Amino acid sequence: MNPSPDLQSAYQPRDELYLWWLADPSQPRLIGDLSLVMGKRSVGLQYADEWLESGFALSQDLALRRGLFVPAEKDAVAGAVDDARPDRWGERVIRRFEKSARLSLLEFLLFAGDDRYGALGVSLKRQTYEPWPTAPVARLADLQHMAQAVRKVLANEAVPELERRLIRPGVSLGGARPKSLIQIDGQSWLVKFSEGEEADTELIEHAAMTLALRCGIQVAATRALPVAGRHALAVRRFDRDGLARRHAISAQVVLRASGDAFGYPQLAQQLRRLAAADAIAQAQQELFRRMVFNILIDNTDDHEKNHALLRQADGTYALSPAFDVLPAAQGLGVQAMDVGDRGAESSVDNAMSQAAAFGLRPDAAMQIVSAIAGVVDQWKEHFQSAGVRDVDIQMLEQYIDGANLGGQRAAALAAANSAIPVRWSRVK
C-alpha cells in the first residue's frame, strides 16, 4: 500500500491530491479530488463520479452533489476533511522532518500519513491509493526510545533516523501535546508524552478519565505507562475496530456545518438530527454528563475538537468515547464551549439553564448533577489510588476544592437531600 521510500526525496509540490475512503483498508475507494483554493491558503473537495453514485455526504456541508466545495474561511479544509489534518504537534513534526519546497495545507494533509485519525486517506495518485510512506507502528518495547525522540524534538535537538520513525504526525483531532502511535496487545493506541512540565500531567489525565468512568461517562480506555521517572498516557483508539477504520467528525465540523455557535446545547440539538432515533435521549444525557463533569473537575480545555461523533453502519452518528479530559489547574471559570444562558461560564447553574436542550427536565438534570458531584467529591482518594503524587493533588486541590468549584459541588450535594430549589452560581 505504501510507495517506495525514494518517492519521499522525489516529491514535488502539486496543487491537487486525492481523497480516499478506508473503512476497509483492503478495499479503498476514491472519494474525490482535493485542490488548493483561496490563493492556496485552503483546500477544497470535489466528489468523484463513483462516490456520487454510491457514497455518502462526509458532513452536512459536503452534500452529495457535483461541484467544488470550498471552506468558508482561509487556512481551512472543506467540511469533514478538515479533521484529517494533523494537529499542532503533527504540524510541528512535519515541519521538522519532511523536506518539501512548500508546506501548504495540502502538504500537511499528505504528510499526515496513512495512520491519520478517522477513515479518510490522502493519496498521491487518483487511480490507486498511494499514501505518504511511513514506518511500521511502534511497539510497547519502543516506548523509551519514543520518549527520547519526543524530548529531542521539544529541545530542538538532532533526532536519529531510527527514533524519527517512531513519531507519527496525524493521529489525533487536535492539540499541541507530544503524541504518537503504539501497538499494545495487537491494538492501536495513541500515546501522549510530557512537555517537561512539573506536574505528572499524563498520570493526572489517566486519573481524570477513570474518574469520569465512575460518573457513568463513556470514556476511551487509558493506561498510564511509566517512562523516564514519570508517565506517558496510552489512549486506545476509538476510530479503529480491528483493521477496520471508523469515520469520525469533530464537534467543530458538525457545528460549523450547521452554522451553530460552538456550544454543548447546540451539539445536543445536532444529536437530534444525527443520532439514531432510539439513541437520541441517551446521547443527549451523556453529553450533559460530560459537560457537568468538565465543569466540576476544572477541565476548561473542552473545546470543539475535543468532542467527536462516529458514523454507524446505518449512516447515523453516535458520540465517541470521551477523551482529552484533564483538569486545567487554572481556575479560569470559563469553558471552551458555551454551556448555557450565560455563555461559557463554568457553573452548574449555567448548565441547568439549558437542560431542556439536552431533553432533560429540571429534576432529572439535578439528579445527574448531584450524582456527578458525589463522585467528584471523592476525587482526591481516586487520584491517590491511581498513583498521582501528593504534590500534584495539592496543586489541583486549590482549584477543584476551591470556593468556586468546591462550593458548587457542596450545593449540588445539598440539593440531592433537599426539596428547596438551589442555585449553583459561580462564585465571583
C-alpha positions in Angstrom: 0.0 0.0 0.0 2.9 2.4 0.7 5.1 3.8 -2.0 8.7 3.2 -2.1 10.9 5.4 0.1 12.6 7.0 -2.9 9.3 8.8 -3.6 9.9 10.8 -0.5 13.0 12.5 -1.9 11.3 12.9 -5.3 8.2 14.7 -4.0 7.4 17.9 -5.8 4.6 20.2 -4.5 1.4 19.9 -6.5 -2.0 21.7 -6.3 -4.1 18.5 -6.4 -4.2 15.3 -4.4 -6.8 12.6 -3.9 -9.1 11.7 -1.0 -9.9 8.0 -0.4 -12.3 6.1 1.8 -10.5 3.5 4.0 -13.2 1.9 6.2 -12.0 -1.4 4.8 -8.3 -0.7 4.1 -8.1 -3.8 1.9 -10.7 -2.2 -0.4 -10.0 1.6 -0.6 -12.5 3.7 -2.5 -11.8 7.0 -4.3 -13.9 9.8 -2.8 -12.7 12.7 -4.9 -10.1 15.4 -5.7 -8.5 17.8 -3.2 -7.2 21.0 -4.5 -5.7 24.3 -3.2 -8.2 27.2 -3.3 -8.4 30.7 -2.0 -4.9 31.8 -3.0 -3.5 28.4 -2.0 -4.5 29.1 1.6 -7.3 26.5 1.8 -8.2 23.1 0.4 -11.5 22.3 -1.5 -13.1 18.9 -2.3 -14.8 17.7 -5.4 -16.5 14.3 -5.3 -15.6 11.7 -7.9 -18.4 10.3 -10.1 -18.2 6.9 -8.5 -18.5 8.3 -5.0 -21.6 10.3 -6.1 -23.2 7.1 -7.3 -22.6 5.0 -4.1 -21.1 7.1 -1.4 -22.5 9.5 1.3 -22.0 13.1 2.4 -18.9 13.3 4.6 -20.5 16.1 6.6 -23.6 18.3 6.4 -21.7 21.0 4.4 -20.4 18.4 1.9 -23.7 17.4 0.3 -23.6 14.6 -2.2 -23.6 16.7 -5.4 -21.3 17.8 -8.1 -19.1 20.9 -7.9 -16.2 22.1 -5.8 -16.7 22.5 -2.1 -14.7 25.4 -0.7 -14.4 26.2 3.1 -15.9 29.5 4.3 -12.6 30.8 5.5 -8.9 30.7 4.7 -6.5 28.2 6.3 -9.2 25.5 6.5 -10.1 22.4 4.6 -13.6 21.7 3.3 -16.1 20.0 5.7 -15.1 16.8 7.4 -11.8 16.6 5.6 -10.6 19.3 8.0 -10.5 16.6 10.7 -8.0 14.6 8.5 -5.4 17.3 9.1 -2.5 16.8 11.6 -2.9 18.7 14.9 -0.4 21.3 16.0 2.0 18.7 17.3 1.7 16.8 14.0 2.4 20.0 12.1 5.5 20.6 14.2 6.8 17.1 13.4 6.1 17.6 9.7 7.9 20.9 9.7 10.9 19.3 11.4 11.3 16.1 9.4 9.6 16.4 6.0 11.6 18.1 3.2 9.4 20.0 0.8 9.7 23.2 -1.2 6.2 24.1 0.0 4.1 23.3 3.1 0.5 24.3 2.3 -2.5 22.6 3.9 -2.4 20.1 1.0 1.1 19.0 2.0 0.1 18.8 5.7 -2.8 16.5 4.7 -0.5 14.3 2.7 2.4 14.1 5.2 -0.1 13.2 8.0 0.3 9.7 6.5 -1.8 6.5 6.4 -2.4 6.3 10.2 -4.3 9.5 10.4 -7.4 9.9 12.6 -10.7 8.6 11.1 -11.3 6.7 7.9 -10.1 9.2 5.3 -6.9 8.8 3.4 -4.9 11.2 1.2 -3.2 9.7 -1.9 -0.6 10.8 -4.3 -2.5 9.1 -7.1 -6.1 9.0 -8.3 -6.0 5.5 -9.8 -4.7 3.7 -6.7 -4.5 4.6 -3.0 -0.8 5.6 -2.5 -0.3 7.5 0.8 2.9 9.1 2.0 5.3 6.4 3.2 5.6 5.7 6.9 7.4 3.2 9.1 5.6 0.4 10.9 3.8 1.4 14.1 6.0 1.2 17.2 5.6 -1.5 19.8 5.4 -1.1 23.6 9.0 -2.1 23.8 9.9 1.1 21.8 8.3 3.4 24.4 11.5 4.6 26.0 13.1 5.4 22.6 9.9 7.2 21.5 10.0 9.3 24.6 13.7 10.2 23.8 12.7 11.2 20.3 9.9 13.4 21.6 12.3 15.0 24.1 14.7 15.8 21.3 12.0 17.4 19.2 10.9 19.6 22.1 14.5 20.6 22.8 15.2 21.1 19.0 18.0 18.6 19.1 19.0 16.2 16.3 16.9 13.1 16.1 18.4 9.9 14.6 16.5 8.3 11.8 15.6 5.2 13.8 14.0 7.4 16.5 12.4 9.7 14.0 10.4 6.8 12.6 8.7 6.3 15.9 6.9 9.7 15.7 3.6 9.8 13.8 2.1 13.2 12.9 -1.6 12.6 12.1 -3.0 10.6 15.0 -5.4 12.9 16.8 -8.1 15.6 16.3 -6.3 18.5 18.0 -3.8 19.7 20.4 -0.1 20.6 20.8 0.9 17.9 23.3 3.5 15.4 22.0 2.0 12.2 20.9 2.4 9.2 18.6 1.0 5.7 17.9 1.9 2.4 19.6 0.7 -1.2 19.4 -0.4 -2.8 22.7 -1.7 -6.4 22.6 -2.4 -6.2 18.9 -4.5 -3.0 19.3 -3.7 0.6 18.2 -3.2 3.1 21.0 -2.3 6.8 20.9 0.4 7.6 23.4 0.9 11.1 24.9 4.1 12.4 26.5 5.1 15.2 28.9 6.2 18.6 27.6 8.5 18.8 30.6 6.1 20.5 33.0 6.4 19.9 36.7 3.2 18.0 37.2 2.9 14.4 36.0 0.2 15.5 33.6 -0.3 12.2 31.8 -1.0 10.4 35.1 -3.4 13.1 36.1 -5.3 12.7 32.8 -5.5 9.0 33.4 -6.9 9.6 36.8 -9.4 12.1 35.5 -10.5 9.8 32.7 -11.1 6.9 35.1 -13.0 9.2 37.5 -15.3 10.2 34.6 -15.9 6.5 34.0 -17.1 6.2 37.6 -19.6 9.0 36.8 -21.2 6.8 34.2 -19.5 8.6 31.3 -18.3 6.5 28.4 -14.6 7.2 28.1 -11.8 5.9 25.9 -9.7 3.3 27.6 -6.4 4.6 29.1 -3.2 3.2 30.5 -0.6 5.1 32.4 2.9 3.9 31.2 6.0 4.6 33.3 8.7 6.3 31.4 11.8 8.3 32.5 10.6 8.6 36.1 7.2 10.0 35.0 4.4 8.6 32.9 3.1 8.6 29.3 -0.6 8.1 28.7 -1.8 5.5 26.3 -5.4 6.0 24.9 -7.0 3.2 22.9 -8.1 4.5 19.5 -11.9 4.5 19.2 -11.6 5.2 15.4 -10.3 1.7 14.9 -12.2 -1.6 15.1 -9.6 -4.2 14.5 -8.3 -3.5 10.9 -11.5 -1.5 10.1 -11.5 2.3 10.3 -14.4 4.4 11.5 -15.4 7.7 10.0 -15.3 10.4 12.8 -16.2 14.0 12.7 -15.4 16.6 15.3 -18.0 18.8 17.0 -16.2 21.7 15.3 -17.1 20.2 11.9 -20.7 19.4 13.0 -21.4 22.9 14.4 -19.6 24.8 11.7 -21.6 22.9 9.1 -24.9 23.8 10.8 -23.9 27.4 11.4 -24.3 27.0 15.2 -22.2 28.5 17.9 -19.6 26.2 19.4 -21.6 25.0 22.5 -22.8 22.0 24.3 -26.6 22.8 23.9 -26.0 23.3 20.2 -24.3 20.0 19.9 -27.1 18.3 21.9 -29.6 19.7 19.4 -27.5 18.4 16.5 -27.6 14.9 18.1 -31.4 15.0 17.4 -30.6 15.1 13.7 -27.6 12.9 13.6 -28.2 10.1 16.1 -30.4 7.1 15.6 -34.0 7.9 16.8 -33.8 5.4 19.7 -30.4 6.7 20.8 -31.1 10.4 20.9 -32.1 10.7 24.6 -29.2 8.6 25.8 -26.7 10.6 23.7 -28.0 13.9 24.9 -27.9 12.8 28.5 -24.3 11.5 28.0 -23.3 14.9 26.6 -24.9 16.7 29.6 -22.9 14.4 32.0 -19.7 15.2 30.2 -20.4 19.0 30.4 -21.1 18.9 34.1 -18.1 16.7 34.9 -15.8 19.0 32.9 -17.1 22.0 34.9 -16.7 20.3 38.3 -13.2 18.8 37.5 -11.9 22.1 36.1 -11.5 20.8 32.6 -11.8 24.1 30.7 -9.9 22.9 27.6 -13.1 21.1 26.4 -13.0 22.8 23.0 -15.0 21.7 19.9 -12.1 19.5 18.7 -12.2 17.5 21.9 -15.7 16.1 21.1 -16.3 13.7 18.2 -19.1 11.7 16.6 -18.6 8.2 15.0 -20.5 7.2 11.9 -22.5 4.0 12.4 -23.3 1.2 9.9 -26.8 2.7 9.3 -25.4 6.1 8.5 -26.4 7.7 11.8 -23.8 9.1 14.3 -23.0 8.4 17.9 -20.9 10.3 20.4 -17.4 8.9 20.5 -16.0 7.9 23.9 -14.8 11.0 25.9 -11.1 11.9 25.5 -8.7 14.7 26.5 -10.3 15.1 29.9 -7.8 16.9 32.1 -8.1 19.4 34.9 -6.7 22.7 33.6 -5.5 23.7 37.1 -6.1 27.4 36.3 -9.5 28.2 37.8 -10.5 30.2 34.8 -14.2 29.8 35.4 -14.9 29.7 31.7 -15.3 26.6 29.5 -14.0 26.4 25.9 -17.6 25.9 24.6 -20.9 27.6 25.5 -22.7 25.9 28.4 -26.0 27.7 28.9 -27.7 31.1 29.1 -24.6 32.8 30.4 -22.4 31.6 27.6 -19.3 29.6 28.6 -19.4 30.4 32.3 -18.3 27.4 34.3 -21.2 27.0 36.6 -23.7 24.2 37.2 -26.4 26.9 37.3 -25.5 27.9 33.8 -25.6 24.2 32.7 -29.0 23.8 34.3 -30.3 26.8 32.4 -30.2 24.8 29.2 -31.1 21.4 30.5 -34.1 21.3 28.1 -31.8 21.4 25.1 -30.5 18.0 26.3 -34.0 16.7 26.6 -33.9 16.8 30.4 -36.5 18.0 32.8 -35.0 20.1 35.8 -35.4 17.3 38.3 -33.7 14.7 36.0 -30.9 17.2 35.3 -30.5 17.8 39.0 -30.2 14.1 39.7 -27.4 13.8 37.2 -25.6 16.9 38.7 -25.9 15.5 42.2 -24.6 12.1 41.2 -21.6 13.5 39.4 -20.9 15.8 42.3 -20.9 12.8 44.7 -18.3 11.0 42.6 -16.1 14.2 42.1 -16.3 14.7 45.9 -14.0 11.7 46.2 -11.6 12.8 43.5 -8.6 13.0 45.9 -9.0 9.4 47.0 -9.4 8.3 43.4 -6.3 10.2 42.2 -4.3 8.8 45.1 -5.3 5.3 44.2 -4.2 6.0 40.6 -0.8 6.9 41.9 -0.9 10.7 41.5 1.7 12.4 43.6 0.7 14.3 46.7 2.3 17.5 45.4 0.1 17.3 42.2 -3.0 16.6 44.2 -2.2 19.7 46.4 -1.8 21.8 43.3 -5.1 20.6 41.9 -6.9 20.9 45.2 -6.9 24.7 45.2 -9.0 24.7 42.1 -11.2 21.6 42.3 -11.9 22.2 46.0 -11.8 26.0 46.0 -14.6 28.3 46.8 -15.9 28.3 43.2 -16.0 24.6 42.2 -16.0 23.2 45.7 -18.9 25.4 46.6 -20.9 24.4 43.6 -20.2 20.7 44.4 -21.4 21.2 48.0 -24.5 22.9 46.8 -25.3 20.1 44.4 -24.9 17.5 47.1 -27.1 19.5 49.4 -29.7 19.8 46.7 -29.8 16.0 46.5 -31.2 15.9 50.0 -33.4 19.0 49.9 -36.7 19.9 48.3 -35.7 23.6 48.4 -34.5 24.9 44.9 -30.8 25.6 44.9 -28.8 27.9 42.6 -25.2 26.8 42.0 -23.9 30.2 40.7 -20.3 30.6 40.1 -18.5 32.4 42.9 -17.4 35.8 41.7 
